[in-house]
Amino acid sequence: MFAFAVAKITNSLFPIYRTTIVGQDITVAVSGSGFFVDAHGTFVTVAHAFDNAAPGAMFQFRGRSPDHFQNPALPLVEIARDDQKDILIGRVEGLQLTHGLDVHEAPFPLGTSVCVAGYPLAQLAVSPDGGLDVSNVRRYFQNAMALDYYTGVVERRLHQGFMMTEFSLFGMSGGPVVTTDGAVVGMQASVTNPRVSIGAGGRQIIIENAVAIGSEHIHAMVARVSAMGQPAAAARRG
C-alpha cells in the first residue's frame, strides 16, 4: 500500500546527529529525524530534537542512511523555530537533492491511512579504522490510521494535529507522516499518556497513541520562511 510513499520518502528522510565533545571524550548520538522539503537542503523537524544539548554540542547531517553517507559531516543550520508549536526549519548548506517532500496545506480527513517514518533504534559503533560506523542507523516505517484530531501540551509545547491508531518509537520524532501518495500530512511529535483497558478477569492492555503535528502548521511556517527569501541563520548548530 505504501510502496510509492516509501520510495519517495527515502530521498528526503535523514537522522539528526548530535556530537558532544567534553575534554578528550567525543559522544555521538541520534537525537531525532528530519525531512527535506525542497531540493536545496531545507528541512523540517521538531524543535525538541535540539533540547538538553550540552554547551558546544554540534548537530550534523551525516547522510540519508542507509543509502547515502556524508563524510565529512555537514552542519545543520537553523533558519526558524517555533518552540511553542515544536517546529524547526533548517538547512544543510551545499546539499543538492532531486526533490523534497510536498506538505499538505490543510487538515486531511480522519480515517486516512498514513505511514510514519523515522530513525528509532539507531545503533552506532566504532569501525576498524577508528571512525564512526553508522551502517546500522536505518530507516523505520510504521503504518497507522489517523484516529482523531488532537490538541495537547507536552513538556510546555502545544502539539496540534492528530493522533494515530499506533504508538511510535523514540527517535521517530521529527519524521514525516505521509499518505499513500507520499504527501506529508503531519510530523511525528509525541505519544499520548498511557491509558489502561481492563477486561473480564482483570486483564489489562496499556494503550498509547502516536501524536503528529498537523501539516497545516508546518506548511504555514515553511511558507513564512520562503517569503523571507533565504534569511540568515538564527543560530548555527554545529
N, CA, C and O of each residue as an XYZ file, in Angstrom:
952
protein
N       0.821     -1.205      0.000
C       0.000      0.000      0.000
C       0.861      1.264      0.000
O       0.536      2.246     -0.667
N       1.984      1.227      0.770
C       2.809      2.415      0.901
C       4.097      2.325      0.100
O       5.037      3.073      0.370
N       4.165      1.429     -0.880
C       5.402      1.253     -1.643
C       5.828      2.550     -2.338
O       7.007      2.902     -2.325
N       4.875      3.257     -2.942
C       5.206      4.509     -3.623
C       5.680      5.553     -2.613
O       6.665      6.251     -2.849
N       4.968      5.655     -1.482
C       5.323      6.639     -0.466
C       6.715      6.373      0.096
O       7.503      7.303      0.266
N       7.018      5.118      0.383
C       8.327      4.767      0.935
C       9.433      5.119     -0.050
O      10.472      5.651      0.344
N       9.214      4.825     -1.330
C      10.215      5.149     -2.346
C      10.456      6.655     -2.416
O      11.581      7.095     -2.650
N       9.407      7.440     -2.214
C       9.536      8.893     -2.272
C      10.202      9.445     -1.014
O      10.996     10.382     -1.088
N       9.879      8.867      0.128
C      10.414      9.341      1.400
C      11.920      9.157      1.479
O      12.619     10.012      2.022
N      12.428      8.053      0.945
C      13.823      7.673      1.189
C      14.829      8.731      0.747
O      15.922      8.805      1.310
N      14.495      9.535     -0.228
C      15.429     10.567     -0.686
C      15.420     11.800      0.200
O      16.299     12.654      0.086
N      14.434     11.900      1.080
C      14.254     13.134      1.853
C      14.382     12.943      3.364
O      14.445     13.928      4.099
N      14.421     11.722      3.831
C      14.445     11.430      5.267
C      15.881     11.249      5.748
O      16.684     10.609      5.070
N      16.208     11.808      6.913
C      17.563     11.646      7.436
C      17.565     11.687      8.965
O      16.668     12.274      9.570
N      18.574     11.063      9.593
C      18.720     11.135     11.048
C      19.487     12.385     11.454
O      20.389     12.823     10.740
N      19.133     12.956     12.589
C      19.815     14.121     13.136
C      20.857     13.643     14.146
O      20.515     13.035     15.161
N      22.121     13.920     13.861
C      23.211     13.513     14.742
C      23.606     14.655     15.669
O      23.669     15.815     15.260
N      23.870     14.306     16.923
C      24.374     15.263     17.902
C      25.749     14.797     18.359
O      25.899     13.698     18.894
N      26.746     15.639     18.143
C      28.113     15.330     18.565
C      28.500     16.249     19.714
O      28.416     17.471     19.593
N      28.926     15.657     20.834
C      29.311     16.408     22.017
C      30.755     16.088     22.363
O      31.135     14.920     22.451
N      31.554     17.119     22.558
C      32.964     16.949     22.905
C      33.201     17.542     24.285
O      32.993     18.735     24.505
N      33.645     16.688     25.220
C      33.989     17.119     26.575
C      35.398     16.625     26.856
O      35.612     15.433     27.077
N      36.356     17.541     26.846
C      37.745     17.139     27.025
C      38.191     16.248     25.880
O      38.146     16.648     24.717
N      38.622     15.042     26.213
C      39.049     14.077     25.207
C      37.925     13.135     24.784
O      38.110     12.295     23.903
N      36.758     13.280     25.417
C      35.645     12.373     25.139
C      34.731     12.949     24.061
O      34.314     14.104     24.138
N      34.428     12.129     23.058
C      33.515     12.503     21.977
C      32.327     11.553     21.988
O      32.496     10.338     21.883
N      31.137     12.102     22.113
C      29.920     11.295     22.128
C      29.059     11.657     20.926
O      28.794     12.832     20.676
N      28.624     10.646     20.184
C      27.750     10.861     19.032
C      26.456     10.091     19.257
O      26.487      8.921     19.638
N      25.325     10.737     19.023
C      24.022     10.095     19.195
C      23.067     10.605     18.133
O      23.300     11.650     17.526
N      21.988      9.860     17.909
C      20.907     10.297     17.019
C      19.807     10.881     17.898
O      19.245     10.184     18.743
N      19.500     12.168     17.695
C      18.544     12.846     18.568
C      17.165     12.996     17.949
O      16.276     13.573     18.575
N      16.964     12.498     16.747
C      15.663     12.593     16.100
C      15.776     12.411     14.601
O      16.806     11.971     14.092
N      14.718     12.749     13.905
C      14.652     12.603     12.447
C      14.275     13.937     11.824
O      13.709     14.805     12.489
N      14.587     14.092     10.559
C      14.199     15.281      9.815
C      13.874     14.903      8.384
O      14.193     13.800      7.940
N      13.238     15.818      7.656
C      12.931     15.531      6.254
C      13.044     16.811      5.435
O      12.702     17.899      5.899
N      13.531     16.656      4.209
C      13.737     17.794      3.315
C      12.446     18.165      2.607
O      11.649     17.304      2.236
N      12.257     19.479      2.426
C      11.041     19.973      1.773
C      11.343     20.704      0.462
O      10.438     21.253     -0.166
N      12.609     20.711      0.054
C      12.947     21.219     -1.269
C      14.234     20.547     -1.724
O      14.786     19.709     -1.011
N      14.711     20.909     -2.903
C      15.904     20.277     -3.459
C      17.196     20.969     -3.034
O      18.275     20.617     -3.512
N      17.091     21.957     -2.132
C      18.254     22.765     -1.772
C      18.678     22.574     -0.320
O      19.428     23.387      0.220
N      18.207     21.513      0.308
C      18.651     21.204      1.658
C      17.831     21.806      2.778
O      18.239     21.719      3.936
N      16.681     22.418      2.482
C      15.810     22.938      3.535
C      15.048     21.778      4.162
O      14.446     20.969      3.455
N      15.075     21.698      5.488
C      14.439     20.560      6.171
C      13.528     21.033      7.294
O      13.598     22.178      7.740
N      12.668     20.119      7.739
C      11.761     20.347      8.864
C      11.993     19.249      9.894
O      12.233     18.094      9.541
N      11.920     19.614     11.149
C      11.986     18.635     12.226
C      11.294     19.231     13.448
O      10.749     20.332     13.376
N      11.312     18.514     14.568
C      10.744     19.031     15.808
C      11.798     19.845     16.549
O      12.981     19.503     16.535
N      11.368     20.915     17.189
C      12.302     21.750     17.936
C      12.915     20.988     19.102
O      14.055     21.250     19.486
N      12.158     20.041     19.670
C      12.676     19.361     20.864
C      13.824     18.398     20.555
O      14.437     17.857     21.475
N      14.123     18.179     19.273
C      15.289     17.366     18.927
C      16.581     18.053     19.350
O      17.622     17.403     19.447
N      16.528     19.360     19.602
C      17.708     20.131     19.971
C      17.724     20.503     21.451
O      18.579     21.272     21.891
N      16.785     19.961     22.212
C      16.722     20.248     23.644
C      17.825     19.512     24.409
O      18.365     18.505     23.952
N      18.136     20.049     25.579
C      19.025     19.389     26.550
C      20.409     19.073     25.988
O      21.055     18.121     26.425
N      20.858     19.860     25.034
C      22.196     19.646     24.478
C      23.229     20.345     25.362
O      22.989     21.439     25.873
N      24.375     19.698     25.530
C      25.456     20.291     26.308
C      26.035     21.476     25.544
O      25.959     21.513     24.316
N      26.617     22.453     26.259
C      27.247     23.590     25.574
C      28.280     23.106     24.554
O      29.098     22.233     24.844
N      28.224     23.687     23.368
C      29.166     23.291     22.333
C      28.762     22.080     21.529
O      29.509     21.649     20.650
N      27.597     21.518     21.806
C      27.143     20.359     21.029
C      26.930     20.756     19.574
O      26.468     21.860     19.286
N      27.269     19.854     18.661
C      27.120     20.104     17.234
C      26.043     19.174     16.676
O      26.046     17.972     16.939
N      25.125     19.750     15.905
C      24.101     18.961     15.235
C      24.475     18.856     13.763
O      24.743     19.859     13.102
N      24.488     17.616     13.259
C      25.094     17.376     11.958
C      24.259     16.487     11.049
O      23.441     15.682     11.493
N      24.505     16.673      9.752
C      23.955     15.803      8.716
C      25.067     14.853      8.276
O      26.107     15.292      7.784
N      24.845     13.564      8.455
C      25.830     12.555      8.060
C      25.291     11.641      6.963
O      25.824     10.559      6.720
N      24.228     12.095      6.309
C      23.713     11.340      5.184
C      22.307     10.832      5.403
O      21.739     10.954      6.488
N      21.758     10.258      4.347
C      20.415      9.691      4.371
C      20.563      8.174      4.506
O      20.398      7.432      3.538
N      20.872      7.739      5.705
C      21.138      6.325      5.971
C      19.930      5.470      5.570
O      18.789      5.912      5.710
N      20.173      4.244      5.069
C      21.472      3.597      4.855
C      21.980      3.704      3.409
O      22.948      3.032      3.051
N      21.349      4.531      2.582
C      21.707      4.589      1.162
C      22.816      5.590      0.857
O      23.546      5.438     -0.122
N      22.938      6.610      1.699
C      23.860      7.711      1.391
C      24.545      8.161      2.669
O      23.886      8.449      3.668
N      25.865      8.220      2.633
C      26.633      8.666      3.789
C      27.410      9.925      3.427
O      28.022     10.002      2.361
N      27.382     10.900      4.311
C      28.051     12.173      4.097
C      29.307     12.255      4.951
O      29.230     12.228      6.179
N      30.459     12.355      4.303
C      31.732     12.461      5.002
C      32.620     13.462      4.256
O      32.972     13.220      3.102
N      32.984     14.570      4.886
C      32.746     14.905      6.297
C      31.299     15.328      6.557
O      30.564     15.690      5.638
N      30.913     15.273      7.823
C      29.565     15.678      8.198
C      29.359     17.162      7.913
O      30.298     17.956      7.974
N      28.110     17.525      7.599
C      27.756     18.922      7.338
C      26.925     19.465      8.495
O      26.100     18.737      9.047
N      27.124     20.728      8.875
C      26.348     21.291      9.986
C      24.887     21.531      9.601
O      24.575     21.856      8.455
N      24.011     21.365     10.575
C      22.613     21.744     10.407
C      22.476     23.205     10.822
O      22.797     23.568     11.954
N      22.005     24.030      9.914
C      21.870     25.465     10.170
C      20.404     25.775     10.452
O      19.534     25.508      9.622
N      20.143     26.329     11.608
C      18.770     26.676     11.988
C      18.348     27.966     11.309
O      19.066     28.964     11.362
N      17.179     27.950     10.667
C      16.643     29.139      9.995
C      15.534     29.772     10.822
O      15.526     30.985     11.027
N      14.602     28.959     11.297
C      13.467     29.482     12.062
C      12.980     28.411     13.020
O      13.120     27.213     12.770
N      12.404     28.873     14.125
C      11.939     27.943     15.145
C      10.661     28.480     15.779
O      10.545     29.674     16.057
N       9.706     27.584     16.003
C       8.518     27.907     16.787
C       8.510     26.923     17.953
O       8.022     25.800     17.835
N       9.064     27.372     19.085
C       9.196     26.469     20.231
C       7.854     26.008     20.761
O       7.709     24.862     21.188
N       6.867     26.900     20.734
C       5.568     26.524     21.280
C       4.919     25.421     20.457
O       4.351     24.482     21.015
N       5.000     25.527     19.128
C       4.397     24.510     18.274
C       5.338     23.351     17.974
O       4.954     22.389     17.309
N       6.580     23.443     18.469
C       7.557     22.360     18.345
C       7.971     22.106     16.891
O       8.109     20.957     16.472
N       8.167     23.181     16.131
C       8.576     23.050     14.727
C       9.873     23.827     14.518
O      10.002     24.969     14.960
N      10.820     23.204     13.847
C      12.073     23.869     13.498
C      12.348     23.675     12.016
O      12.198     22.574     11.486
N      12.749     24.745     11.353
C      13.138     24.690      9.945
C      14.615     25.047      9.846
O      15.069     26.028     10.433
N      15.355     24.242      9.098
C      16.780     24.489      8.953
C      17.237     24.177      7.543
O      16.435     23.926      6.644
N      18.546     24.200      7.378
C      19.096     23.924      6.053
C      20.447     23.230      6.200
O      21.223     23.529      7.108
N      20.709     22.298      5.286
C      22.035     21.705      5.142
C      22.678     22.415      3.970
O      22.331     22.158      2.817
N      23.617     23.310      4.259
C      24.209     24.130      3.209
C      25.020     23.291      2.227
O      25.776     22.401      2.617
N      24.843     23.599      0.938
C      25.624     22.938     -0.101
C      25.096     21.592     -0.533
O      25.716     20.922     -1.359
N      23.957     21.179      0.008
C      23.392     19.877     -0.356
C      22.372     20.048     -1.474
O      21.488     20.900     -1.387
N      22.490     19.254     -2.506
C      21.538     19.282     -3.617
C      20.845     17.933     -3.726
O      21.497     16.889     -3.741
N      19.524     17.961     -3.802
C      18.705     16.754     -3.902
C      17.905     16.787     -5.192
O      17.873     17.801     -5.889
N      17.264     15.680     -5.504
C      16.396     15.659     -6.677
C      15.035     16.272     -6.372
O      14.388     16.825     -7.261
N      14.595     16.176     -5.108
C      13.299     16.752     -4.734
C      13.188     16.768     -3.211
O      14.000     16.172     -2.503
N      12.173     17.459     -2.733
C      11.800     17.402     -1.330
C      10.382     16.867     -1.235
O       9.764     16.562     -2.255
N       9.861     16.750     -0.021
C       8.510     16.244      0.160
C       7.496     17.386      0.107
O       7.775     18.498      0.554
N       6.323     17.097     -0.444
C       5.232     18.068     -0.518
C       4.452     18.039      0.796
O       4.109     16.967      1.294
N       4.174     19.219      1.355
C       3.465     19.328      2.622
C       2.051     19.822      2.373
O       1.858     20.869      1.755
N       1.051     19.071      2.853
C      -0.349     19.471      2.695
C      -0.601     20.811      3.371
O      -0.073     21.087      4.448
N      -1.416     21.637      2.724
C      -1.711     22.968      3.246
C      -2.858     22.964      4.240
O      -2.952     23.870      5.068
N      -3.731     21.971      4.179
C      -4.923     21.949      5.026
C      -5.033     20.607      5.740
O      -4.433     19.624      5.304
N      -5.797     20.554      6.838
C      -6.013     19.269      7.518
C      -6.649     18.268      6.566
O      -7.320     18.656      5.609
N      -6.444     16.996      6.822
C      -6.978     15.969      5.941
C      -7.998     15.117      6.701
O      -8.042     15.182      7.930
N      -8.813     14.328      6.013
C      -9.895     13.594      6.677
C      -9.382     12.529      7.641
O      -8.402     11.838      7.365
N     -10.062     12.414      8.769
C      -9.768     11.317      9.685
C     -10.116      9.991      9.020
O     -10.950      9.941      8.116
N      -9.483      8.936      9.464
C      -9.698      7.626      8.859
C      -8.751      7.338      7.717
O      -8.779      6.247      7.147
N      -7.901      8.313      7.368
C      -6.933      8.138      6.286
C      -5.787      7.246      6.743
O      -5.282      7.398      7.855
N      -5.383      6.329      5.899
C      -4.212      5.510      6.191
C      -2.959      6.347      6.029
O      -2.813      7.071      5.044
N      -2.053      6.249      6.994
C      -0.822      7.029      6.967
C       0.366      6.134      7.305
O       0.208      5.023      7.812
N       1.550      6.643      7.012
C       2.790      5.951      7.318
C       3.718      6.928      8.027
O       3.916      8.050      7.559
N       4.288      6.508      9.150
C       5.236      7.316      9.911
C       6.636      6.804      9.612
O       6.871      5.596      9.613
N       7.568      7.719      9.354
C       8.940      7.323      9.034
C       9.911      8.012      9.978
O       9.692      9.154     10.380
N      10.981      7.319     10.329
C      11.978      7.918     11.211
C      13.134      6.988     11.481
O      13.304      5.970     10.810
N      13.924      7.347     12.470
C      15.156      6.610     12.781
C      15.220      6.220     14.263
O      16.063      6.737     14.996
N      14.345      5.318     14.712
C      14.478      4.798     16.069
C      15.520      3.676     16.087
O      15.984      3.245     15.031
N      15.881      3.212     17.255
C      16.743      2.022     17.391
C      18.079      2.194     16.682
O      18.648      1.216     16.195
N      18.590      3.424     16.617
C      19.855      3.674     15.918
C      21.011      3.022     16.668
O      21.156      3.204     17.877
N      21.820      2.272     15.956
C      22.977      1.604     16.546
C      24.259      2.200     15.970
O      24.516      2.106     14.770
N      25.055      2.812     16.837
C      26.325      3.403     16.434
C      27.467      2.549     16.969
O      27.383      1.980     18.057
N      28.530      2.471     16.186
C      29.683      1.669     16.579
C      30.954      2.317     16.051
O      30.903      3.267     15.270
N      32.088      1.795     16.484
C      33.387      2.260     16.003
C      33.873      1.290     14.941
O      33.923      0.083     15.175
N      34.236      1.818     13.764
C      34.726      0.985     12.667
C      36.160      0.532     12.944
O      36.823      1.103     13.810
N      36.653     -0.484     12.225
C      38.020     -0.978     12.447
C      39.098      0.097     12.316
O      40.148     -0.005     12.951
N      38.853      1.122     11.501
C      39.867      2.173     11.334
C      39.740      3.279     12.378
O      40.445      4.286     12.315
N      38.830      3.084     13.344
C      38.666      4.057     14.416
C      37.630      5.120     14.148
O      37.404      5.985     14.994
N      36.988      5.080     12.985
C      35.957      6.060     12.652
C      34.595      5.650     13.191
O      34.464      4.657     13.907
N      33.592      6.428     12.834
C      32.225      6.166     13.289
C      31.514      5.276     12.283
O      31.460      5.601     11.097
N      30.973      4.164     12.741
C      30.232      3.237     11.893
C      28.742      3.513     12.072
O      28.184      3.257     13.139
N      28.095      4.041     11.017
C      26.668      4.377     11.086
C      25.837      3.448     10.191
O      24.693      3.762      9.861
N      26.409      2.318      9.804
C      25.729      1.422      8.866
C      24.461      0.808      9.447
O      23.597      0.357      8.696
N      24.337      0.784     10.776
C      23.136      0.240     11.401
C      22.165      1.313     11.868
O      21.266      1.043     12.664
N      22.351      2.532     11.367
C      21.344      3.580     11.558
C      20.432      3.503     10.355
O      20.765      3.991      9.274
N      19.271      2.881     10.550
C      18.429      2.539      9.414
C      17.015      3.090      9.586
O      16.531      3.293     10.699
N      16.380      3.321      8.456
C      15.006      3.859      8.460
C      14.010      2.841      9.017
O      14.201      1.627      8.940
N      12.950      3.394      9.575
C      11.871      2.555     10.098
C      10.560      3.152      9.607
O      10.357      4.364      9.680
N       9.677      2.304      9.110
C       8.374      2.759      8.624
C       7.278      2.049      9.405
O       7.368      0.852      9.679
N       6.243      2.801      9.760
C       5.157      2.238     10.560
C       3.826      2.743     10.018
O       3.583      3.948      9.961
N       2.970      1.810      9.624
C       1.670      2.227      9.092
C       0.651      2.357     10.214
O       0.737      1.660     11.225
N      -0.309      3.246     10.033
C      -1.338      3.517     11.031
C      -2.523      4.178     10.339
O      -2.564      4.275      9.113
N      -3.481      4.629     11.134
C      -4.627      5.370     10.615
C      -4.807      6.613     11.470
O      -4.636      6.570     12.688
N      -5.153      7.720     10.825
C      -5.444      8.945     11.570
C      -6.740      8.737     12.351
O      -7.811      8.566     11.768
N      -6.625      8.754     13.665
C      -7.729      8.349     14.522
C      -8.628      9.503     14.944
O      -9.854      9.397     14.895
N      -8.007     10.613     15.363
C      -8.799     11.731     15.876
C      -7.929     12.979     15.885
O      -6.710     12.896     16.041
N      -8.563     14.136     15.718
C      -7.823     15.381     15.849
C      -7.407     15.558     17.302
O      -8.070     15.062     18.214
N      -6.305     16.268     17.508
C      -5.701     16.287     18.848
C      -5.051     17.632     19.126
O      -4.403     18.213     18.255
N      -5.228     18.121     20.346
C      -4.507     19.287     20.838
C      -4.099     18.978     22.271
O      -4.944     18.658     23.107
N      -2.811     19.074     22.552
C      -2.346     18.773     23.894
C      -0.990     19.384     24.166
O      -0.206     19.607     23.244
N      -0.707     19.657     25.438
C       0.561     20.232     25.855
C       1.477     19.114     26.330
O       1.116     18.329     27.207
N       2.657     19.053     25.746
C       3.661     18.062     26.138
C       4.942     18.810     26.472
O       5.571     19.402     25.594
N       5.326     18.781     27.745
C       6.541     19.464     28.189
C       6.600     20.894     27.665
O       7.562     21.279     27.000
N       5.581     21.668     27.964
C       5.421     23.099     27.649
C       5.157     23.389     26.184
O       5.015     24.558     25.825
N       5.085     22.383     25.316
C       4.833     22.619     23.899
C       3.408     22.190     23.539
O       2.883     21.201     24.052
N       2.802     22.970     22.638
C       1.432     22.716     22.225
C       1.447     21.934     20.905
O       1.775     22.483     19.853
N       1.097     20.681     20.973
C       1.037     19.853     19.772
C      -0.390     19.863     19.233
O      -1.324     19.405     19.892
N      -0.536     20.395     18.019
C      -1.848     20.489     17.381
C      -1.822     19.672     16.102
O      -1.048     19.959     15.189
N      -2.653     18.674     16.039
C      -2.667     17.824     14.853
C      -3.640     16.668     15.011
O      -4.849     16.869     15.124
N      -3.104     15.465     15.018
C      -3.972     14.288     15.131
C      -3.209     13.148     15.800
O      -1.979     13.101     15.775
N      -3.958     12.242     16.392
C      -3.325     11.052     16.933
C      -3.656      9.867     16.037
O      -4.643      9.871     15.301
N      -2.802      8.858     16.122
C      -2.914      7.699     15.239
C      -3.240      6.436     16.023
O      -3.144      6.417     17.251
N      -3.622      5.396     15.323
C      -4.035      4.161     15.978
C      -2.881      3.427     16.637
O      -3.107      2.596     17.517
N      -1.652      3.712     16.235
C      -0.488      3.024     16.791
C       0.369      3.998     17.593
O       0.207      5.214     17.488
N       1.285      3.452     18.396
C       2.291      4.278     19.059
C       3.506      4.372     18.144
O       3.600      3.635     17.162
N       4.429      5.267     18.455
C       5.673      5.380     17.697
C       6.852      5.247     18.638
O       6.742      5.524     19.833
N       7.983      4.821     18.093
C       9.172      4.584     18.893
C       9.967      5.862     19.089
O       9.905      6.773     18.264
N      10.722      5.926     20.196
C      11.607      7.058     20.434
C      12.635      7.136     19.308
O      13.171      6.116     18.874
N      12.902      8.350     18.843
C      13.804      8.543     17.719
C      13.077      8.860     16.428
O      13.683      9.317     15.459
N      11.750      8.612     16.418
C      10.971      8.930     15.228
C      10.445     10.364     15.253
O       9.878     10.833     14.265
N      10.625     11.054     16.361
C      10.197     12.455     16.428
C      10.888     13.268     15.337
O      12.101     13.177     15.148
N      10.103     14.051     14.634
C      10.613     14.840     13.520
C      10.464     14.157     12.180
O      10.698     14.774     11.141
N      10.079     12.896     12.186
C       9.873     12.174     10.933
C       8.534     12.523     10.304
O       7.596     12.873     11.021
N       8.421     12.438      8.980
C       7.172     12.793      8.311
C       6.101     11.716      8.471
O       6.395     10.524      8.560
N       4.859     12.173      8.502
C       3.702     11.276      8.438
C       3.079     11.510      7.068
O       2.655     12.625      6.763
N       3.019     10.478      6.247
C       2.617     10.653      4.853
C       1.449      9.747      4.478
O       1.192      8.733      5.127
N       0.750     10.138      3.416
C      -0.306      9.317      2.846
C       0.300      8.366      1.821
O       1.512      8.368      1.610
N      -0.543      7.552      1.185
C      -0.043      6.565      0.231
C       0.614      7.203     -0.990
O       1.391      6.545     -1.682
N       0.316      8.479     -1.268
C       0.952      9.150     -2.407
C       2.230      9.886     -2.006
O       2.834     10.575     -2.827
N       2.644      9.739     -0.735
C       3.896     10.332     -0.281
C       3.812     11.779      0.137
O       4.846     12.394      0.396
N       2.620     12.354      0.215
C       2.462     13.744      0.649
C       2.464     13.811      2.172
O       1.881     12.954      2.836
N       3.122     14.833      2.725
C       3.224     14.986      4.173
C       1.930     15.575      4.732
O       1.497     16.651      4.317
N       1.322     14.864      5.670
C       0.114     15.362      6.337
C       0.367     15.646      7.814
O      -0.525     16.106      8.526
N       1.582     15.370      8.266
C       1.920     15.641      9.660
C       3.372     15.320      9.941
O       4.114     14.897      9.053
N       3.770     15.525     11.187
C       5.127     15.216     11.627
C       5.049     14.579     13.011
O       4.433     15.134     13.921
N       5.666     13.428     13.164
C       5.651     12.733     14.445
C       6.262     13.611     15.529
O       7.348     14.164     15.356
N       5.540     13.737     16.671
C       5.989     14.661     17.709
C       6.001     14.059     19.103
O       6.920     14.325     19.878
N       4.997     13.251     19.441
C       4.916     12.747     20.806
C       4.001     11.529     20.858
O       3.518     11.049     19.833
N       3.779     11.049     22.063
C       2.898      9.904     22.296
C       1.965     10.269     23.437
O       2.382     10.937     24.383
N       0.710      9.843     23.368
C      -0.249     10.132     24.437
C       0.163      9.436     25.735
O       0.906      8.455     25.722
N      -0.331      9.959     26.842
C      -0.109      9.297     28.121
C      -0.747      7.907     28.105
O      -1.802      7.728     27.496
N      -0.139      6.935     28.750
C      -0.700      5.577     28.753
C      -2.080      5.539     29.398
O      -2.316      6.155     30.437
N      -2.977      4.809     28.764
C      -4.286      4.511     29.366
C      -4.421      3.013     29.454
O      -3.776      2.281     28.703
N      -5.253      2.550     30.362
C      -5.374      1.115     30.601
C      -6.780      0.651     30.249
O      -7.767      1.199     30.740
N      -6.863     -0.367     29.391
C      -8.129     -1.021     29.079
C      -8.201     -2.302     29.906
O      -7.332     -3.168     29.800
N      -9.248     -2.417     30.732
C      -9.381     -3.555     31.640
C     -10.537     -4.434     31.191
O     -11.671     -3.973     31.052
N     -10.234     -5.701     30.967
C     -11.247     -6.640     30.518
C     -11.709     -7.568     31.621
O     -11.350     -7.413     32.788
N     -12.516     -8.537     31.219
C     -13.018     -9.518     32.180
C     -11.846    -10.257     32.825
O     -10.871    -10.604     32.159
N     -11.960    -10.488     34.124
C     -10.901    -11.181     34.827
C      -9.741    -10.281     35.213
O      -8.750    -10.748     35.774
N      -9.860     -8.982     34.914
C      -8.830     -8.045     35.317
C      -7.665     -7.920     34.351
O      -6.697     -7.222     34.650
N      -7.733     -8.580     33.199
C      -6.648     -8.456     32.228
C      -6.533     -7.008     31.761
O      -7.542     -6.352     31.501
N      -5.308     -6.518     31.657
C      -5.082     -5.128     31.312
C      -4.278     -4.992     30.026
O      -3.341     -5.751     29.780
N      -4.661     -4.003     29.202
C      -3.907     -3.654     27.995
C      -3.603     -2.161     28.071
O      -4.506     -1.336     28.206
N      -2.327     -1.833     27.982
C      -1.921     -0.438     28.035
C      -1.964      0.150     26.625
O      -1.398     -0.414     25.688
N      -2.641      1.288     26.489
C      -2.835      1.925     25.191
C      -2.061      3.238     25.133
O      -2.183      4.078     26.026
N      -1.263      3.412     24.077
C      -0.598      4.679     23.792
C      -0.747      4.959     22.297
O      -0.678      4.042     21.479
N      -0.946      6.202     21.954
C      -1.129      6.587     20.555
C      -0.102      7.644     20.149
O       0.169      8.581     20.900
N       0.460      7.482     18.964
C       1.366      8.488     18.439
C       0.590      9.764     18.126
O      -0.572      9.713     17.723
N       1.246     10.908     18.316
C       0.641     12.214     18.041
C       1.484     12.927     16.989
O       2.703     13.035     17.127
N       0.833     13.409     15.947
C       1.515     14.132     14.873
C       1.092     15.591     14.871
O      -0.074     15.912     15.103
N       2.058     16.475     14.606
C       1.746     17.885     14.368
C       1.119     17.996     12.988
O       1.651     17.444     12.025
N       0.009     18.693     12.876
C      -0.705     18.805     11.615
C       0.095     19.538     10.541
O       0.795     20.507     10.833
N      -0.011     19.072      9.303
C       0.764     19.652      8.202
C       0.409     21.109      7.939
O       1.225     21.848      7.389
N      -0.801     21.542      8.324
C      -1.173     22.929      8.071
C      -0.260     23.892      8.836
O       0.034     24.985      8.353
N       0.186     23.487     10.028
C       1.088     24.323     10.816
C       2.489     24.321     10.209
O       3.168     25.347     10.184
N       2.910     23.163      9.723
C       4.223     23.055      9.080
C       4.242     23.869      7.787
O       5.183     24.619      7.528
N       3.188     23.713      6.978
C       3.102     24.414      5.695
C       3.145     25.927      5.905
O       3.830     26.643      5.174
N       2.407     26.409      6.913
C       2.350     27.853      7.161
C       3.728     28.390      7.544
O       4.106     29.484      7.124
N       4.471     27.632      8.332
C       5.785     28.095      8.752
C       6.789     28.037      7.604
O       7.609     28.942      7.451
N       6.730     26.985      6.800
C       7.599     26.899      5.626
C       7.306     28.050      4.670
O       8.227     28.626      4.092
N       6.026     28.387      4.499
C       5.646     29.480      3.611
C       6.185     30.815      4.120
O       6.632     31.644      3.327
N       6.146     31.032      5.444
C       6.675     32.281      6.013
C       8.172     32.381      5.776
O       8.681     33.444      5.423
N       8.873     31.275      5.972
C      10.319     31.266      5.757
C      10.635     31.522      4.289
O      11.553     32.276      3.968
N       9.872     30.891      3.400
C      10.087     31.075      1.973
C       9.856     32.520      1.562
O      10.577     33.053      0.717
N       8.847     33.159      2.161
C       8.534     34.549      1.838
C       9.640     35.494      2.297
O       9.792     36.588      1.753
N      10.413     35.071      3.299
C      11.521     35.883      3.765
C      12.687     35.865      2.786
O      13.544     36.749      2.808
N      12.713     34.838      1.918
C      13.734     34.757      0.879
C      15.126     34.447      1.383
O      15.970     35.343      1.408
N      15.402     33.230      1.783
C      16.734     32.801      2.214
C      17.287     33.674      3.331
O      18.303     34.340      3.137
N      16.640     33.687      4.500
C      17.111     34.535      5.598
C      18.413     34.025      6.191
O      18.774     32.860      6.022
N      19.112     34.910      6.888
C      20.316     34.478      7.589
C      19.920     33.547      8.725
O      18.840     33.676      9.302
N      20.797     32.614      9.035
C      20.500     31.637     10.082
C      20.370     32.325     11.427
O      21.165     33.198     11.775
N      19.346     31.914     12.185
C      19.171     32.455     13.525
C      20.242     31.903     14.458
O      20.664     32.582     15.394
N      20.677     30.689     14.208
C      21.723     30.074     15.005
C      22.348     28.965     14.206
O      21.707     28.347     13.357
N      23.601     28.720     14.487
C      24.293     27.641     13.760
C      24.494     26.480     14.711
O      25.141     26.613     15.750
N      23.940     25.357     14.347
C      24.051     24.166     15.182
C      25.171     23.307     14.632
O      24.924     22.414     13.822
N      26.373     23.557     15.051
C      27.463     22.738     14.585
C      28.511     23.575     13.886
O      29.518     23.041     13.421
